[in-house]
Amino acid sequence: MTKTEQLQRDLDYIAGAVRRRDQAVGIPALYLFWAAAVLVGFASADFAPRITGLYWFVVGIGGGLFSWWMGERDDRRRGIRDQALGRRYGLHWLLAGVAYFLTGLPMFVHGPSPDAASAFLLTTGIVYGLAGVHLDRPLLWCGLLAFAGYIALVALSLAYAWTITGVLIAACLVLAAVFAARVRTAATPQ
């Protein structure tokens, strides 16, 4: 390793240590993107079920790649090179994708049902709640709201459960976008 590379690593380590004191916060535009994607995708299960699987295949993979690109771009703009944090984000959301796939597996095998919709909301509560604990604090509240929605869907057996689930998850994500925007605004030097 050259002296320049070592110096760069040392500076990245110092910058990372200083920034770790800052509150980690997501990208508001990404939250809004996923809010829209979820709203459309979940409503499609009630109103256009034939396209739902293809929709999530395209949006899930494409949106994941878009999210990765936006995260890298945001880090470059803010001058951050925290590879460990990037790996934690990547691993968390990769596991979330696996969890969503496994949550949807009964739907692919047996067809859509209100129980499957509530299971997606339970998975969302876990995924977003843990992201709020370990990565981005506003997502904790989204996870708690998703748990409340899960309880309501299971206890009330509502019609249009998929659409209601999509609305609740989208509301969680819009709320996270608002929180993230506030934190970013407060952290911007004036």
ABEGO torsion letter per residue (X at the ends): XBAAAAAAAAAAAAAAAAAAABBBBBBAAAAAAAAAAAAAAAAAAAABAAAAAAAAAAAAAAAAAAAAAAAAAAAAAAGBBBAAAAAAAAAAAAAAAAAAAAAAAAAAAAEBBAAAAAAAAAAAAAAAAAAAAAABAAAAAAAAAAAAAAAAAAAAGBBGAAAAAAAAAAAAAAAAAAAAAAAAAAABBX
